[in-house]
Amino acid sequence: MLKASEKLIVFCIFSIIILLVSGALYQHLTSDVAIIKVASKERVQDKDSSKYLVFTEKEVFENTDALFRLKFDSSDLYAKLNEGGKYTCDVYGWRISFFSMYRNLVSCTEVK
């Protein structure tokens, strides 16, 4: 029989595993390709964190690092996007206005 402290440790480990698996599934199962034309972009800072927003004619995207996509270059991607430019982008996620959630740009290639 497990002690209460051992049960708590097992519960915490199980919870962490569930969170990691669900995060990976979310990023994988909501993948899409979007063709965008950048209207404008801005950096939004909230206390200790910041994210980049990219405004297009149809939708707003965020550009943040993504652990399960091994994307750690959101600043470089943000610098590469030019206002008025057209891009084919790999994205994931959902746009949920109530929670201020945006689809995340993973990579973008300029359309000539």
Backbone as XML, in Angstrom:
<?xml version="1.0"?>
<chain id="A" units="angstrom">
  <residue number="1" name="MET">
    <atom name="N" x="0.840" y="-1.179" z="0.000"/>
    <atom name="CA" x="0.000" y="0.000" z="0.000"/>
    <atom name="C" x="0.886" y="1.244" z="0.000"/>
  </residue>
  <residue number="2" name="LEU">
    <atom name="N" x="0.537" y="2.213" z="-0.845"/>
    <atom name="CA" x="1.313" y="3.448" z="-0.940"/>
    <atom name="C" x="0.944" y="4.421" z="0.167"/>
  </residue>
  <residue number="3" name="LYS">
    <atom name="N" x="1.957" y="5.111" z="0.652"/>
    <atom name="CA" x="1.715" y="6.170" z="1.635"/>
    <atom name="C" x="1.129" y="7.378" z="0.924"/>
  </residue>
  <residue number="4" name="ALA">
    <atom name="N" x="0.602" y="8.304" z="1.693"/>
    <atom name="CA" x="-0.004" y="9.516" z="1.122"/>
    <atom name="C" x="1.018" y="10.319" z="0.330"/>
  </residue>
  <residue number="5" name="SER">
    <atom name="N" x="2.237" y="10.434" z="0.820"/>
    <atom name="CA" x="3.264" y="11.202" z="0.111"/>
    <atom name="C" x="3.663" y="10.521" z="-1.195"/>
  </residue>
  <residue number="6" name="GLU">
    <atom name="N" x="3.688" y="9.185" z="-1.190"/>
    <atom name="CA" x="4.001" y="8.448" z="-2.416"/>
    <atom name="C" x="2.879" y="8.596" z="-3.445"/>
  </residue>
  <residue number="7" name="LYS">
    <atom name="N" x="1.631" y="8.596" z="-2.960"/>
    <atom name="CA" x="0.496" y="8.810" z="-3.864"/>
    <atom name="C" x="0.559" y="10.189" z="-4.500"/>
  </residue>
  <residue number="8" name="LEU">
    <atom name="N" x="0.962" y="11.185" z="-3.724"/>
    <atom name="CA" x="1.090" y="12.538" z="-4.252"/>
    <atom name="C" x="2.173" y="12.603" z="-5.322"/>
  </residue>
  <residue number="9" name="ILE">
    <atom name="N" x="3.284" y="11.949" z="-5.100"/>
    <atom name="CA" x="4.376" y="11.930" z="-6.085"/>
    <atom name="C" x="3.918" y="11.241" z="-7.359"/>
  </residue>
  <residue number="10" name="VAL">
    <atom name="N" x="3.237" y="10.113" z="-7.235"/>
    <atom name="CA" x="2.734" y="9.392" z="-8.412"/>
    <atom name="C" x="1.730" y="10.263" z="-9.168"/>
  </residue>
  <residue number="11" name="PHE">
    <atom name="N" x="0.851" y="10.925" z="-8.440"/>
    <atom name="CA" x="-0.128" y="11.815" z="-9.070"/>
    <atom name="C" x="0.562" y="12.949" z="-9.815"/>
  </residue>
  <residue number="12" name="CYS">
    <atom name="N" x="1.572" y="13.565" z="-9.225"/>
    <atom name="CA" x="2.298" y="14.669" z="-9.873"/>
    <atom name="C" x="3.001" y="14.195" z="-11.139"/>
  </residue>
  <residue number="13" name="ILE">
    <atom name="N" x="3.669" y="13.056" z="-11.074"/>
    <atom name="CA" x="4.360" y="12.512" z="-12.254"/>
    <atom name="C" x="3.357" y="12.211" z="-13.362"/>
  </residue>
  <residue number="14" name="PHE">
    <atom name="N" x="2.241" y="11.578" z="-12.982"/>
    <atom name="CA" x="1.194" y="11.259" z="-13.955"/>
    <atom name="C" x="0.639" y="12.535" z="-14.589"/>
  </residue>
  <residue number="15" name="SER">
    <atom name="N" x="0.408" y="13.565" z="-13.791"/>
    <atom name="CA" x="-0.115" y="14.846" z="-14.293"/>
    <atom name="C" x="0.848" y="15.490" z="-15.269"/>
  </residue>
  <residue number="16" name="ILE">
    <atom name="N" x="2.127" y="15.467" z="-14.960"/>
    <atom name="CA" x="3.144" y="16.052" z="-15.848"/>
    <atom name="C" x="3.172" y="15.309" z="-17.175"/>
  </residue>
  <residue number="17" name="ILE">
    <atom name="N" x="3.105" y="13.998" z="-17.122"/>
    <atom name="CA" x="3.100" y="13.202" z="-18.357"/>
    <atom name="C" x="1.871" y="13.541" z="-19.202"/>
  </residue>
  <residue number="18" name="ILE">
    <atom name="N" x="0.712" y="13.642" z="-18.576"/>
    <atom name="CA" x="-0.521" y="13.991" z="-19.296"/>
    <atom name="C" x="-0.389" y="15.363" z="-19.954"/>
  </residue>
  <residue number="19" name="LEU">
    <atom name="N" x="0.154" y="16.347" z="-19.235"/>
    <atom name="CA" x="0.323" y="17.696" z="-19.796"/>
    <atom name="C" x="1.274" y="17.687" z="-20.992"/>
  </residue>
  <residue number="20" name="LEU">
    <atom name="N" x="2.374" y="16.956" z="-20.888"/>
    <atom name="CA" x="3.332" y="16.892" z="-21.999"/>
    <atom name="C" x="2.718" y="16.215" z="-23.223"/>
  </residue>
  <residue number="21" name="VAL">
    <atom name="N" x="2.038" y="15.115" z="-23.016"/>
    <atom name="CA" x="1.414" y="14.401" z="-24.133"/>
    <atom name="C" x="0.320" y="15.245" z="-24.775"/>
  </residue>
  <residue number="22" name="SER">
    <atom name="N" x="-0.508" y="15.896" z="-23.960"/>
    <atom name="CA" x="-1.587" y="16.705" z="-24.525"/>
    <atom name="C" x="-1.036" y="17.911" z="-25.280"/>
  </residue>
  <residue number="23" name="GLY">
    <atom name="N" x="0.049" y="18.511" z="-24.802"/>
    <atom name="CA" x="0.662" y="19.630" z="-25.521"/>
    <atom name="C" x="1.204" y="19.201" z="-26.872"/>
  </residue>
  <residue number="24" name="ALA">
    <atom name="N" x="1.859" y="18.055" z="-26.904"/>
    <atom name="CA" x="2.393" y="17.543" z="-28.165"/>
    <atom name="C" x="1.268" y="17.197" z="-29.138"/>
  </residue>
  <residue number="25" name="LEU">
    <atom name="N" x="0.209" y="16.570" z="-28.641"/>
    <atom name="CA" x="-0.921" y="16.224" z="-29.505"/>
    <atom name="C" x="-1.609" y="17.464" z="-30.050"/>
  </residue>
  <residue number="26" name="TYR">
    <atom name="N" x="-1.791" y="18.472" z="-29.203"/>
    <atom name="CA" x="-2.424" y="19.719" z="-29.635"/>
    <atom name="C" x="-1.651" y="20.336" z="-30.796"/>
  </residue>
  <residue number="27" name="GLN">
    <atom name="N" x="-0.332" y="20.422" z="-30.668"/>
    <atom name="CA" x="0.461" y="21.029" z="-31.728"/>
    <atom name="C" x="0.466" y="20.176" z="-32.989"/>
  </residue>
  <residue number="28" name="HIS">
    <atom name="N" x="0.415" y="18.872" z="-32.841"/>
    <atom name="CA" x="0.439" y="17.992" z="-34.005"/>
    <atom name="C" x="-0.919" y="17.915" z="-34.697"/>
  </residue>
  <residue number="29" name="LEU">
    <atom name="N" x="-1.984" y="17.783" z="-33.933"/>
    <atom name="CA" x="-3.308" y="17.554" z="-34.509"/>
    <atom name="C" x="-3.968" y="18.804" z="-35.074"/>
  </residue>
  <residue number="30" name="THR">
    <atom name="N" x="-3.463" y="19.984" z="-34.724"/>
    <atom name="CA" x="-4.060" y="21.215" z="-35.245"/>
    <atom name="C" x="-3.186" y="21.873" z="-36.308"/>
  </residue>
  <residue number="31" name="SER">
    <atom name="N" x="-2.240" y="21.132" z="-36.876"/>
    <atom name="CA" x="-1.338" y="21.681" z="-37.896"/>
    <atom name="C" x="-2.095" y="22.064" z="-39.155"/>
  </residue>
  <residue number="32" name="ASP">
    <atom name="N" x="-1.625" y="23.123" z="-39.811"/>
    <atom name="CA" x="-2.257" y="23.612" z="-41.029"/>
    <atom name="C" x="-1.231" y="24.433" z="-41.805"/>
  </residue>
  <residue number="33" name="VAL">
    <atom name="N" x="-1.539" y="24.724" z="-43.034"/>
    <atom name="CA" x="-0.727" y="25.630" z="-43.857"/>
    <atom name="C" x="-1.601" y="26.827" z="-44.188"/>
  </residue>
  <residue number="34" name="ALA">
    <atom name="N" x="-1.061" y="28.023" z="-43.983"/>
    <atom name="CA" x="-1.806" y="29.252" z="-44.260"/>
    <atom name="C" x="-0.992" y="30.116" z="-45.210"/>
  </residue>
  <residue number="35" name="ILE">
    <atom name="N" x="-1.667" y="30.686" z="-46.191"/>
    <atom name="CA" x="-1.035" y="31.668" z="-47.077"/>
    <atom name="C" x="-1.494" y="33.030" z="-46.584"/>
  </residue>
  <residue number="36" name="ILE">
    <atom name="N" x="-0.531" y="33.855" z="-46.184"/>
    <atom name="CA" x="-0.873" y="35.127" z="-45.554"/>
    <atom name="C" x="-0.212" y="36.294" z="-46.273"/>
  </residue>
  <residue number="37" name="LYS">
    <atom name="N" x="-0.816" y="37.458" z="-46.112"/>
    <atom name="CA" x="-0.219" y="38.718" z="-46.527"/>
    <atom name="C" x="-0.153" y="39.579" z="-45.263"/>
  </residue>
  <residue number="38" name="VAL">
    <atom name="N" x="1.056" y="39.931" z="-44.849"/>
    <atom name="CA" x="1.253" y="40.648" z="-43.597"/>
    <atom name="C" x="0.770" y="42.089" z="-43.746"/>
  </residue>
  <residue number="39" name="ALA">
    <atom name="N" x="-0.208" y="42.469" z="-42.931"/>
    <atom name="CA" x="-0.703" y="43.849" z="-42.930"/>
    <atom name="C" x="0.120" y="44.694" z="-41.963"/>
  </residue>
  <residue number="40" name="SER">
    <atom name="N" x="0.374" y="44.140" z="-40.773"/>
    <atom name="CA" x="1.221" y="44.810" z="-39.786"/>
    <atom name="C" x="1.654" y="43.785" z="-38.760"/>
  </residue>
  <residue number="41" name="LYS">
    <atom name="N" x="2.540" y="44.207" z="-37.888"/>
    <atom name="CA" x="3.010" y="43.314" z="-36.835"/>
    <atom name="C" x="3.425" y="44.141" z="-35.630"/>
  </residue>
  <residue number="42" name="GLU">
    <atom name="N" x="3.368" y="43.502" z="-34.450"/>
    <atom name="CA" x="3.779" y="44.201" z="-33.239"/>
    <atom name="C" x="4.190" y="43.211" z="-32.165"/>
  </residue>
  <residue number="43" name="ARG">
    <atom name="N" x="4.956" y="43.702" z="-31.209"/>
    <atom name="CA" x="5.387" y="42.904" z="-30.073"/>
    <atom name="C" x="4.554" y="43.318" z="-28.868"/>
  </residue>
  <residue number="44" name="VAL">
    <atom name="N" x="3.981" y="42.333" z="-28.185"/>
    <atom name="CA" x="3.145" y="42.594" z="-27.017"/>
    <atom name="C" x="3.852" y="42.035" z="-25.797"/>
  </residue>
  <residue number="45" name="GLN">
    <atom name="N" x="4.031" y="42.874" z="-24.780"/>
    <atom name="CA" x="4.707" y="42.428" z="-23.571"/>
    <atom name="C" x="3.726" y="42.422" z="-22.409"/>
  </residue>
  <residue number="46" name="ASP">
    <atom name="N" x="3.772" y="41.342" z="-21.621"/>
    <atom name="CA" x="2.919" y="41.196" z="-20.453"/>
    <atom name="C" x="3.782" y="40.733" z="-19.291"/>
  </residue>
  <residue number="47" name="LYS">
    <atom name="N" x="4.136" y="41.643" z="-18.419"/>
    <atom name="CA" x="4.995" y="41.364" z="-17.264"/>
    <atom name="C" x="6.313" y="40.758" z="-17.718"/>
  </residue>
  <residue number="48" name="ASP">
    <atom name="N" x="6.518" y="39.458" z="-17.453"/>
    <atom name="CA" x="7.802" y="38.810" z="-17.741"/>
    <atom name="C" x="7.889" y="38.203" z="-19.138"/>
  </residue>
  <residue number="49" name="SER">
    <atom name="N" x="6.782" y="38.114" z="-19.849"/>
    <atom name="CA" x="6.800" y="37.438" z="-21.144"/>
    <atom name="C" x="6.354" y="38.385" z="-22.257"/>
  </residue>
  <residue number="50" name="SER">
    <atom name="N" x="6.707" y="38.015" z="-23.453"/>
    <atom name="CA" x="6.253" y="38.779" z="-24.609"/>
    <atom name="C" x="5.965" y="37.814" z="-25.751"/>
  </residue>
  <residue number="51" name="LYS">
    <atom name="N" x="5.175" y="38.284" z="-26.692"/>
    <atom name="CA" x="4.909" y="37.500" z="-27.890"/>
    <atom name="C" x="4.774" y="38.456" z="-29.055"/>
  </residue>
  <residue number="52" name="TYR">
    <atom name="N" x="4.964" y="37.924" z="-30.219"/>
    <atom name="CA" x="4.840" y="38.705" z="-31.441"/>
    <atom name="C" x="3.482" y="38.417" z="-32.064"/>
  </residue>
  <residue number="53" name="LEU">
    <atom name="N" x="2.798" y="39.457" z="-32.489"/>
    <atom name="CA" x="1.536" y="39.307" z="-33.206"/>
    <atom name="C" x="1.736" y="39.732" z="-34.645"/>
  </residue>
  <residue number="54" name="VAL">
    <atom name="N" x="1.181" y="38.966" z="-35.563"/>
    <atom name="CA" x="1.262" y="39.257" z="-36.987"/>
    <atom name="C" x="-0.173" y="39.405" z="-37.488"/>
  </residue>
  <residue number="55" name="PHE">
    <atom name="N" x="-0.494" y="40.598" z="-37.965"/>
    <atom name="CA" x="-1.836" y="40.900" z="-38.452"/>
    <atom name="C" x="-1.877" y="40.683" z="-39.958"/>
  </residue>
  <residue number="56" name="THR">
    <atom name="N" x="-2.887" y="39.953" z="-40.415"/>
    <atom name="CA" x="-3.066" y="39.722" z="-41.841"/>
    <atom name="C" x="-4.440" y="40.263" z="-42.238"/>
  </residue>
  <residue number="57" name="GLU">
    <atom name="N" x="-4.770" y="40.103" z="-43.504"/>
    <atom name="CA" x="-6.059" y="40.587" z="-43.983"/>
    <atom name="C" x="-7.229" y="39.803" z="-43.376"/>
  </residue>
  <residue number="58" name="LYS">
    <atom name="N" x="-6.992" y="38.533" z="-43.017"/>
    <atom name="CA" x="-8.083" y="37.678" z="-42.557"/>
    <atom name="C" x="-8.001" y="37.299" z="-41.084"/>
  </residue>
  <residue number="59" name="GLU">
    <atom name="N" x="-6.813" y="37.314" z="-40.507"/>
    <atom name="CA" x="-6.644" y="36.722" z="-39.187"/>
    <atom name="C" x="-5.402" y="37.299" z="-38.510"/>
  </residue>
  <residue number="60" name="VAL">
    <atom name="N" x="-5.368" y="37.185" z="-37.201"/>
    <atom name="CA" x="-4.189" y="37.557" z="-36.432"/>
    <atom name="C" x="-3.510" y="36.273" z="-35.981"/>
  </residue>
  <residue number="61" name="PHE">
    <atom name="N" x="-2.186" y="36.211" z="-36.128"/>
    <atom name="CA" x="-1.406" y="35.061" z="-35.696"/>
    <atom name="C" x="-0.444" y="35.505" z="-34.608"/>
  </residue>
  <residue number="62" name="GLU">
    <atom name="N" x="-0.038" y="34.559" z="-33.770"/>
    <atom name="CA" x="1.049" y="34.847" z="-32.848"/>
    <atom name="C" x="2.292" y="34.129" z="-33.344"/>
  </residue>
  <residue number="63" name="ASN">
    <atom name="N" x="3.414" y="34.625" z="-32.909"/>
    <atom name="CA" x="4.694" y="34.022" z="-33.269"/>
    <atom name="C" x="5.462" y="33.857" z="-31.967"/>
  </residue>
  <residue number="64" name="THR">
    <atom name="N" x="5.383" y="32.657" z="-31.398"/>
    <atom name="CA" x="6.086" y="32.361" z="-30.155"/>
    <atom name="C" x="6.847" y="31.051" z="-30.307"/>
  </residue>
  <residue number="65" name="ASP">
    <atom name="N" x="7.818" y="30.843" z="-29.443"/>
    <atom name="CA" x="8.567" y="29.596" z="-29.468"/>
    <atom name="C" x="7.642" y="28.432" z="-29.157"/>
  </residue>
  <residue number="66" name="ALA">
    <atom name="N" x="7.961" y="27.267" z="-29.712"/>
    <atom name="CA" x="7.121" y="26.082" z="-29.535"/>
    <atom name="C" x="8.010" y="24.890" z="-29.211"/>
  </residue>
  <residue number="67" name="LEU">
    <atom name="N" x="7.966" y="24.448" z="-27.963"/>
    <atom name="CA" x="8.824" y="23.371" z="-27.486"/>
    <atom name="C" x="8.675" y="22.098" z="-28.310"/>
  </residue>
  <residue number="68" name="PHE">
    <atom name="N" x="7.436" y="21.655" z="-28.545"/>
    <atom name="CA" x="7.230" y="20.386" z="-29.232"/>
    <atom name="C" x="7.482" y="20.466" z="-30.733"/>
  </residue>
  <residue number="69" name="ARG">
    <atom name="N" x="7.637" y="21.653" z="-31.273"/>
    <atom name="CA" x="8.004" y="21.840" z="-32.675"/>
    <atom name="C" x="9.485" y="22.174" z="-32.804"/>
  </residue>
  <residue number="70" name="LEU">
    <atom name="N" x="10.174" y="22.211" z="-31.679"/>
    <atom name="CA" x="11.586" y="22.582" z="-31.630"/>
    <atom name="C" x="11.813" y="23.932" z="-32.306"/>
  </residue>
  <residue number="71" name="LYS">
    <atom name="N" x="10.901" y="24.842" z="-32.080"/>
    <atom name="CA" x="10.987" y="26.191" z="-32.643"/>
    <atom name="C" x="11.420" y="27.141" z="-31.532"/>
  </residue>
  <residue number="72" name="PHE">
    <atom name="N" x="12.629" y="27.648" z="-31.679"/>
    <atom name="CA" x="13.182" y="28.553" z="-30.681"/>
    <atom name="C" x="13.701" y="29.831" z="-31.333"/>
  </residue>
  <residue number="73" name="ASP">
    <atom name="N" x="13.193" y="30.140" z="-32.523"/>
    <atom name="CA" x="13.696" y="31.297" z="-33.277"/>
    <atom name="C" x="12.587" y="32.283" z="-33.630"/>
  </residue>
  <residue number="74" name="SER">
    <atom name="N" x="11.649" y="32.492" z="-32.715"/>
    <atom name="CA" x="10.517" y="33.364" z="-33.030"/>
    <atom name="C" x="10.965" y="34.794" z="-33.341"/>
  </residue>
  <residue number="75" name="SER">
    <atom name="N" x="12.026" y="35.262" z="-32.707"/>
    <atom name="CA" x="12.524" y="36.612" z="-33.007"/>
    <atom name="C" x="13.062" y="36.697" z="-34.432"/>
  </residue>
  <residue number="76" name="ASP">
    <atom name="N" x="13.765" y="35.657" z="-34.866"/>
    <atom name="CA" x="14.287" y="35.642" z="-36.238"/>
    <atom name="C" x="13.156" y="35.585" z="-37.264"/>
  </residue>
  <residue number="77" name="LEU">
    <atom name="N" x="12.152" y="34.767" z="-36.990"/>
    <atom name="CA" x="11.007" y="34.686" z="-37.901"/>
    <atom name="C" x="10.282" y="36.023" z="-37.969"/>
  </residue>
  <residue number="78" name="TYR">
    <atom name="N" x="10.108" y="36.657" z="-36.829"/>
    <atom name="CA" x="9.441" y="37.964" z="-36.774"/>
    <atom name="C" x="10.196" y="39.002" z="-37.611"/>
  </residue>
  <residue number="79" name="ALA">
    <atom name="N" x="11.513" y="38.995" z="-37.520"/>
    <atom name="CA" x="12.328" y="39.950" z="-38.287"/>
    <atom name="C" x="12.248" y="39.671" z="-39.786"/>
  </residue>
  <residue number="80" name="LYS">
    <atom name="N" x="12.050" y="38.423" z="-40.144"/>
    <atom name="CA" x="12.000" y="38.030" z="-41.564"/>
    <atom name="C" x="10.703" y="38.445" z="-42.249"/>
  </residue>
  <residue number="81" name="LEU">
    <atom name="N" x="9.625" y="38.611" z="-41.486"/>
    <atom name="CA" x="8.327" y="38.962" z="-42.060"/>
    <atom name="C" x="8.253" y="40.464" z="-42.325"/>
  </residue>
  <residue number="82" name="ASN">
    <atom name="N" x="7.960" y="40.821" z="-43.553"/>
    <atom name="CA" x="7.847" y="42.234" z="-43.934"/>
    <atom name="C" x="6.394" y="42.604" z="-44.181"/>
  </residue>
  <residue number="83" name="GLU">
    <atom name="N" x="6.021" y="43.798" z="-43.738"/>
    <atom name="CA" x="4.669" y="44.276" z="-44.000"/>
    <atom name="C" x="4.437" y="44.352" z="-45.503"/>
  </residue>
  <residue number="84" name="GLY">
    <atom name="N" x="3.297" y="43.845" z="-45.936"/>
    <atom name="CA" x="2.980" y="43.794" z="-47.358"/>
    <atom name="C" x="3.479" y="42.533" z="-48.043"/>
  </residue>
  <residue number="85" name="GLY">
    <atom name="N" x="4.311" y="41.754" z="-47.355"/>
    <atom name="CA" x="4.850" y="40.525" z="-47.941"/>
    <atom name="C" x="3.858" y="39.378" z="-47.875"/>
  </residue>
  <residue number="86" name="LYS">
    <atom name="N" x="3.967" y="38.460" z="-48.851"/>
    <atom name="CA" x="3.116" y="37.263" z="-48.886"/>
    <atom name="C" x="3.964" y="36.061" z="-48.506"/>
  </residue>
  <residue number="87" name="TYR">
    <atom name="N" x="3.389" y="35.185" z="-47.677"/>
    <atom name="CA" x="4.130" y="34.046" z="-47.151"/>
    <atom name="C" x="3.245" y="32.809" z="-47.086"/>
  </residue>
  <residue number="88" name="THR">
    <atom name="N" x="3.880" y="31.654" z="-47.259"/>
    <atom name="CA" x="3.242" y="30.379" z="-46.973"/>
    <atom name="C" x="3.788" y="29.946" z="-45.629"/>
  </residue>
  <residue number="89" name="CYS">
    <atom name="N" x="2.888" y="29.716" z="-44.659"/>
    <atom name="CA" x="3.310" y="29.451" z="-43.285"/>
    <atom name="C" x="2.731" y="28.148" z="-42.750"/>
  </residue>
  <residue number="90" name="ASP">
    <atom name="N" x="3.558" y="27.418" z="-42.029"/>
    <atom name="CA" x="3.075" y="26.293" z="-41.238"/>
    <atom name="C" x="2.588" y="26.866" z="-39.917"/>
  </residue>
  <residue number="91" name="VAL">
    <atom name="N" x="1.371" y="26.510" z="-39.534"/>
    <atom name="CA" x="0.767" y="27.046" z="-38.315"/>
    <atom name="C" x="0.138" y="25.895" z="-37.531"/>
  </residue>
  <residue number="92" name="TYR">
    <atom name="N" x="-0.155" y="26.152" z="-36.278"/>
    <atom name="CA" x="-0.930" y="25.213" z="-35.484"/>
    <atom name="C" x="-1.764" y="25.995" z="-34.484"/>
  </residue>
  <residue number="93" name="GLY">
    <atom name="N" x="-2.778" y="25.336" z="-33.970"/>
    <atom name="CA" x="-3.593" y="25.944" z="-32.928"/>
    <atom name="C" x="-4.954" y="26.373" z="-33.414"/>
  </residue>
  <residue number="94" name="TRP">
    <atom name="N" x="-5.668" y="27.032" z="-32.509"/>
    <atom name="CA" x="-6.994" y="27.547" z="-32.783"/>
    <atom name="C" x="-7.051" y="29.019" z="-32.424"/>
  </residue>
  <residue number="95" name="ARG">
    <atom name="N" x="-7.921" y="29.740" z="-33.086"/>
    <atom name="CA" x="-8.201" y="31.126" z="-32.730"/>
    <atom name="C" x="-9.414" y="31.110" z="-31.814"/>
  </residue>
  <residue number="96" name="ILE">
    <atom name="N" x="-9.203" y="31.442" z="-30.546"/>
    <atom name="CA" x="-10.287" y="31.515" z="-29.580"/>
    <atom name="C" x="-10.262" y="32.919" z="-28.989"/>
  </residue>
  <residue number="97" name="SER">
    <atom name="N" x="-11.147" y="33.766" z="-29.483"/>
    <atom name="CA" x="-11.156" y="35.178" z="-29.101"/>
    <atom name="C" x="-11.326" y="35.375" z="-27.601"/>
  </residue>
  <residue number="98" name="PHE">
    <atom name="N" x="-12.203" y="34.598" z="-26.980"/>
    <atom name="CA" x="-12.513" y="34.767" z="-25.564"/>
    <atom name="C" x="-11.256" y="34.641" z="-24.689"/>
  </residue>
  <residue number="99" name="PHE">
    <atom name="N" x="-10.334" y="33.758" z="-25.084"/>
    <atom name="CA" x="-9.106" y="33.545" z="-24.321"/>
    <atom name="C" x="-7.901" y="34.264" z="-24.929"/>
  </residue>
  <residue number="100" name="SER">
    <atom name="N" x="-8.129" y="35.096" z="-25.950"/>
    <atom name="CA" x="-7.040" y="35.773" z="-26.673"/>
    <atom name="C" x="-5.999" y="34.775" z="-27.175"/>
  </residue>
  <residue number="101" name="MET">
    <atom name="N" x="-6.486" y="33.652" z="-27.697"/>
    <atom name="CA" x="-5.603" y="32.634" z="-28.275"/>
    <atom name="C" x="-5.560" y="32.811" z="-29.792"/>
  </residue>
  <residue number="102" name="TYR">
    <atom name="N" x="-4.359" y="32.671" z="-30.344"/>
    <atom name="CA" x="-4.151" y="32.800" z="-31.776"/>
    <atom name="C" x="-3.438" y="31.554" z="-32.284"/>
  </residue>
  <residue number="103" name="ARG">
    <atom name="N" x="-3.595" y="31.286" z="-33.568"/>
    <atom name="CA" x="-2.790" y="30.224" z="-34.163"/>
    <atom name="C" x="-1.336" y="30.704" z="-34.195"/>
  </residue>
  <residue number="104" name="ASN">
    <atom name="N" x="-0.406" y="29.783" z="-33.985"/>
    <atom name="CA" x="1.009" y="30.119" z="-33.894"/>
    <atom name="C" x="1.715" y="29.830" z="-35.221"/>
  </residue>
  <residue number="105" name="LEU">
    <atom name="N" x="2.517" y="30.783" z="-35.666"/>
    <atom name="CA" x="3.346" y="30.579" z="-36.855"/>
    <atom name="C" x="4.550" y="29.741" z="-36.472"/>
  </residue>
  <residue number="106" name="VAL">
    <atom name="N" x="4.793" y="28.665" z="-37.210"/>
    <atom name="CA" x="5.941" y="27.804" z="-36.940"/>
    <atom name="C" x="7.080" y="28.158" z="-37.885"/>
  </residue>
  <residue number="107" name="SER">
    <atom name="N" x="6.769" y="28.270" z="-39.163"/>
    <atom name="CA" x="7.770" y="28.655" z="-40.167"/>
    <atom name="C" x="7.050" y="29.330" z="-41.323"/>
  </residue>
  <residue number="108" name="CYS">
    <atom name="N" x="7.755" y="30.218" z="-42.010"/>
    <atom name="CA" x="7.166" y="30.938" z="-43.139"/>
    <atom name="C" x="8.180" y="31.012" z="-44.275"/>
  </residue>
  <residue number="109" name="THR">
    <atom name="N" x="7.666" y="30.865" z="-45.480"/>
    <atom name="CA" x="8.467" y="30.994" z="-46.690"/>
    <atom name="C" x="7.828" y="32.059" z="-47.563"/>
  </residue>
  <residue number="110" name="GLU">
    <atom name="N" x="8.643" y="32.986" z="-48.009"/>
    <atom name="CA" x="8.100" y="34.088" z="-48.827"/>
    <atom name="C" x="7.626" y="33.563" z="-50.171"/>
  </residue>
  <residue number="111" name="VAL">
    <atom name="N" x="6.474" y="34.071" z="-50.604"/>
    <atom name="CA" x="5.907" y="33.742" z="-51.906"/>
    <atom name="C" x="6.343" y="34.837" z="-52.873"/>
  </residue>
  <residue number="112" name="LYS">
    <atom name="N" x="7.035" y="34.456" z="-53.908"/>
    <atom name="CA" x="7.542" y="35.439" z="-54.885"/>
    <atom name="C" x="6.490" y="35.811" z="-55.874"/>
  </residue>
</chain>
